[in-house]
Amino acid sequence: MEVTIEQALDFIYTHTPKKQTRILPLEQALGSILADDLIATHNLPPYDNSAMDGYGVKVADGGKCVKVSHTIFAGDNSDAVVNTNHAIKIMTGAKIPQGCELVVPHEDTTACEDGILLPSDLVNAKHIRRAGEDIKCCETLLNEGEKLQAHQITLLASQGISHVKVYKKIRVAIFASGSELKMHFENVQDSHQLYNTNAPALKARCEELGCEVDFIGTAKDSLVDLKQHIKSALECDLIVTSGGVSVGDADYTKEAFSSFKMQTYFDKIQIKPGKPTTFGRIENTMVLNLPGNPMAASLNFELFGQSILLAMSGEKQKYLNTIDAKISQDYPHRSERRSLLAGYFDGSEFTPCKHFAPGMVKPLSQANAYVMLSEKCSGIKKEDTLKVIPIRFAFTTQHKKSLVSC
C-alpha cells in the first residue's frame, strides 16, 4: 500500500509499542527515559541556611559595633541564639540560628573595638536561603517520559533517590541485502562488487541514538540467506534492512519477510528518494525495510527510523521538530513527490548539498540537517524560510508538527 509521509508517520506512532521497563541504579540511568513520575520526599534546602560566609545578626543592629560570640559551620547542629548587639559568625550552608534575621557577608564588615562594625542599611532575610525555596516536599520532580540527562541526575541525587524505573534500551538488528555487497573488512575483487556502506552507517546511527545494535552484516540475494538473517534478528525490537525492496528480479526481501507472516502497514511512500520504504511487524518485532541507495536509506532512516525509535522509547517528546532557517541560495526544484534535501545548517542559514543523488554517500557526511520540500514547491529563492530538521543533534517535541517546507 502506498501512503503519504503523514500517513506513514501515523502508522508508525499507532502501531509501534513502547519498550518494557526495568529498575536501574541512578549511576547507570544516564540517557534513559523515565517510566514513572518522581515526587520530592523532602524540602531542599531542608532548613534555612546561609548563602554566604558572614555574620548572622538582627536588622536593628545596623550601623552598630556588635560582639561576635560564636561560630557555626556547615553541618553543625548548633543551639546558639542571635541576641541584640551580638553576631554569630556563620559559614556558607550552615543552619541559620534562632533569632538571626539576616546574614551580613564578611567583606561588608570592618573590625571595631568590641567585634565588628555592621553596615547601616541592613535588609531582613538577606543572604538566607529558605527551606524549600529550591524544591518543596511532595512537588513533582520529573515526569514519566522525560530523558535523564546530567542535570536531571543531579536533581534526583539531591533527593537521595538511588534507583529509578526506566524504559529499556531499544535493541536493533541491522543488515543489508545484495550479493554484490562486500563488508568493509573484505576485499572487493570484481568490478561489479561494492562495499556495504548502509549497514555500518545504520549501526552507527542507531548507537548515536542510544540503541543496542546487533550487527548482522550482509545477506545474499536468496530467500534462504535472507530468511536466516531475519530469523537471527527476531529477538530484537526493531529490524532495519536496506536493499531488495524494489521490483528487480533479485529483490527477495519482501518475500522473505512475508514468509514470517509479517503484517505490512505500508510498502511504498510518496517520497523522493526512497519510495519503496516498507514498515511492518512480525509478532513483537517492528520491521523497517529501506531502499539500497545509501542517500535514500540514510535520509529515510532519519525520518521514519528515528520516528520508530522515538515512539518505542517512551519519551514524551517523541515527534521530530524543526528549526526555521533561511536558505542561503536559490534552489531550483520540481517534483511530483515530497522530497528530502540534505544540507548544512550553520545556525541561521541552510545550504543544500552541491551534489546530491540517491546513490551517493559523501553528501550526508558533510550535512548536518535536511528539509522536506512540498510536492507543490516550484523552486526556492534565497532568503526564503525553510523548516530544517537536524541530524547531528536530537531536536524533538511533545506535540506533532508539520515538517514540510515551501
TARADA-V867173 format. One record per residue. N is the residue number from 1. RES is the residue in one letter. PHI is phi in radians with two decimals (999 if undefined). Layout:
N/RES/PHI, N/RES/PHI
This chain:
1/M/999, 2/E/-1.57, 3/V/-2.29, 4/T/-1.36, 5/I/-1.07, 6/E/-1.11, 7/Q/-1.14, 8/A/-1.06, 9/L/-1.16, 10/D/-1.11, 11/F/-1.03, 12/I/-1.09, 13/Y/-1.31, 14/T/-1.38, 15/H/-1.84, 16/T/-1.56, 17/P/-1.42, 18/K/-1.22, 19/K/-1.15, 20/Q/-1.36, 21/T/-1.97, 22/R/-2.68, 23/I/-1.79, 24/L/-2.19, 25/P/-1.09, 26/L/-0.97, 27/E/-1.16, 28/Q/-1.88, 29/A/-1.67, 30/L/-0.98, 31/G/1.52, 32/S/-1.40, 33/I/-1.83, 34/L/-1.11, 35/A/-1.84, 36/D/-2.48, 37/D/-1.23, 38/L/-2.08, 39/I/-1.99, 40/A/-1.16, 41/T/-1.76, 42/H/-2.74, 43/N/-1.20, 44/L/-2.39, 45/P/-1.06, 46/P/-1.30, 47/Y/-2.65, 48/D/-1.06, 49/N/-2.50, 50/S/-1.41, 51/A/-1.56, 52/M/-2.48, 53/D/-1.36, 54/G/-3.09, 55/Y/-2.36, 56/G/-1.45, 57/V/-2.47, 58/K/-1.83, 59/V/-1.04, 60/A/-1.14, 61/D/-1.59, 62/G/-1.02, 63/G/1.44, 64/K/-1.68, 65/C/-1.64, 66/V/-2.06, 67/K/-1.46, 68/V/-1.80, 69/S/-1.85, 70/H/-2.82, 71/T/-2.25, 72/I/-2.08, 73/F/-1.76, 74/A/-1.01, 75/G/1.67, 76/D/-1.25, 77/N/-1.89, 78/S/-1.48, 79/D/-1.82, 80/A/-1.13, 81/V/-2.21, 82/V/-1.49, 83/N/-1.90, 84/T/-1.02, 85/N/1.23, 86/H/-2.31, 87/A/-2.30, 88/I/-2.03, 89/K/-1.21, 90/I/-2.42, 91/M/-1.72, 92/T/-0.97, 93/G/1.56, 94/A/-1.28, 95/K/-1.17, 96/I/-1.19, 97/P/-1.34, 98/Q/-1.04, 99/G/1.52, 100/C/-1.34, 101/E/-1.89, 102/L/-2.89, 103/V/-2.04, 104/V/-1.76, 105/P/-0.99, 106/H/-0.94, 107/E/-1.27, 108/D/-1.62, 109/T/-2.03, 110/T/-2.29, 111/A/-1.25, 112/C/-2.41, 113/E/-1.03, 114/D/-1.74, 115/G/2.84, 116/I/-2.29, 117/L/-1.66, 118/L/-1.56, 119/P/-1.09, 120/S/-1.49, 121/D/-1.73, 122/L/-1.39, 123/V/-2.11, 124/N/-1.01, 125/A/1.27, 126/K/-1.17, 127/H/1.11, 128/I/-2.01, 129/R/-1.59, 130/R/-1.40, 131/A/-1.00, 132/G/1.39, 133/E/-1.25, 134/D/-1.60, 135/I/-2.32, 136/K/-1.78, 137/C/-0.94, 138/C/1.40, 139/E/-1.38, 140/T/-1.31, 141/L/-1.45, 142/L/-2.47, 143/N/-1.82, 144/E/-0.95, 145/G/1.68, 146/E/-1.51, 147/K/-1.47, 148/L/-1.50, 149/Q/-1.90, 150/A/-0.97, 151/H/-1.35, 152/Q/-1.26, 153/I/-1.07, 154/T/-0.99, 155/L/-1.02, 156/L/-1.23, 157/A/-1.09, 158/S/-1.15, 159/Q/-1.80, 160/G/1.22, 161/I/-1.41, 162/S/-1.74, 163/H/-2.38, 164/V/-2.35, 165/K/-1.60, 166/V/-2.32, 167/Y/-1.35, 168/K/-1.11, 169/K/-1.14, 170/I/-1.39, 171/R/-1.88, 172/V/-2.06, 173/A/-1.85, 174/I/-2.30, 175/F/-2.67, 176/A/-1.94, 177/S/-2.13, 178/G/2.64, 179/S/-1.15, 180/E/-1.41, 181/L/-1.57, 182/K/-2.12, 183/M/-1.28, 184/H/-1.15, 185/F/-1.66, 186/E/-1.83, 187/N/-1.68, 188/V/-1.48, 189/Q/-1.83, 190/D/-2.05, 191/S/-1.18, 192/H/-1.55, 193/Q/-1.65, 194/L/-2.35, 195/Y/-1.37, 196/N/-1.34, 197/T/-1.59, 198/N/-1.18, 199/A/-1.09, 200/P/-1.08, 201/A/-1.16, 202/L/-1.18, 203/K/-1.05, 204/A/-1.09, 205/R/-1.17, 206/C/-1.13, 207/E/-1.17, 208/E/-1.03, 209/L/-1.54, 210/G/1.57, 211/C/-1.59, 212/E/-1.59, 213/V/-2.14, 214/D/-1.70, 215/F/-1.66, 216/I/-1.74, 217/G/1.65, 218/T/-2.26, 219/A/-1.83, 220/K/-1.31, 221/D/-1.36, 222/S/-2.56, 223/L/-1.04, 224/V/-1.08, 225/D/-1.21, 226/L/-1.09, 227/K/-1.10, 228/Q/-1.11, 229/H/-1.14, 230/I/-1.12, 231/K/-1.03, 232/S/-1.28, 233/A/-1.79, 234/L/-1.24, 235/E/-1.40, 236/C/-1.51, 237/D/-1.38, 238/L/-2.52, 239/I/-1.87, 240/V/-2.07, 241/T/-2.10, 242/S/-2.39, 243/G/1.61, 244/G/1.35, 245/V/-1.98, 246/S/-1.65, 247/V/-2.02, 248/G/-1.23, 249/D/-1.09, 250/A/-1.80, 251/D/-1.60, 252/Y/-1.78, 253/T/-1.03, 254/K/-1.06, 255/E/-1.13, 256/A/-1.12, 257/F/-1.19, 258/S/-1.09, 259/S/-1.16, 260/F/-1.71, 261/K/1.03, 262/M/-1.19, 263/Q/-1.51, 264/T/-1.66, 265/Y/-1.56, 266/F/-2.79, 267/D/-2.28, 268/K/-2.61, 269/I/-2.26, 270/Q/-1.36, 271/I/-2.59, 272/K/-2.39, 273/P/-1.49, 274/G/1.86, 275/K/-0.92, 276/P/-1.40, 277/T/-1.12, 278/T/-2.17, 279/F/-2.32, 280/G/-2.81, 281/R/-2.62, 282/I/-2.01, 283/E/0.93, 284/N/-1.69, 285/T/-1.87, 286/M/-1.43, 287/V/-2.31, 288/L/-2.22, 289/N/-1.73, 290/L/-1.79, 291/P/-1.16, 292/G/-1.41, 293/N/-1.08, 294/P/-0.99, 295/M/-1.15, 296/A/-1.11, 297/A/-1.10, 298/S/-1.18, 299/L/-1.17, 300/N/-1.21, 301/F/-1.16, 302/E/-1.01, 303/L/-1.45, 304/F/-1.63, 305/G/-1.10, 306/Q/-1.15, 307/S/-1.14, 308/I/-1.08, 309/L/-1.11, 310/L/-1.16, 311/A/-1.12, 312/M/-1.38, 313/S/-1.21, 314/G/1.50, 315/E/-1.22, 316/K/-1.12, 317/Q/-1.51, 318/K/-1.81, 319/Y/-1.92, 320/L/-1.07, 321/N/-2.17, 322/T/-2.20, 323/I/-2.12, 324/D/-1.24, 325/A/-2.60, 326/K/-1.52, 327/I/-1.39, 328/S/-1.47, 329/Q/-2.77, 330/D/-1.12, 331/Y/-2.43, 332/P/-1.25, 333/H/-2.70, 334/R/-2.71, 335/S/-2.71, 336/E/-1.49, 337/R/-2.23, 338/R/-1.00, 339/S/-2.19, 340/L/-1.75, 341/L/-2.18, 342/A/-1.46, 343/G/-3.01, 344/Y/-2.07, 345/F/-1.84, 346/D/-1.72, 347/G/1.86, 348/S/-2.41, 349/E/-2.16, 350/F/-1.95, 351/T/-2.03, 352/P/-1.11, 353/C/-1.06, 354/K/-1.16, 355/H/-1.98, 356/F/-2.58, 357/A/-2.67, 358/P/-1.00, 359/G/-1.55, 360/M/-1.42, 361/V/-2.05, 362/K/-1.18, 363/P/-0.97, 364/L/-1.20, 365/S/-1.22, 366/Q/-1.75, 367/A/-1.61, 368/N/-2.32, 369/A/-2.89, 370/Y/-2.59, 371/V/-2.23, 372/M/-1.89, 373/L/-1.67, 374/S/-1.15, 375/E/-1.16, 376/K/-1.59, 377/C/-1.27, 378/S/-1.89, 379/G/2.29, 380/I/-2.15, 381/K/-1.72, 382/K/-0.88, 383/E/1.43, 384/D/-1.10, 385/T/-1.61, 386/L/-2.07, 387/K/-1.72, 388/V/-1.55, 389/I/-1.93, 390/P/-1.21, 391/I/-2.21, 392/R/-1.79, 393/F/-2.64, 394/A/-1.36, 395/F/-2.49, 396/T/-2.26, 397/T/-2.49, 398/Q/-1.31, 399/H/-2.07, 400/K/-1.09, 401/K/-2.27, 402/S/-1.21, 403/L/-1.85, 404/V/-1.55, 405/S/-1.91, 406/C/1.20
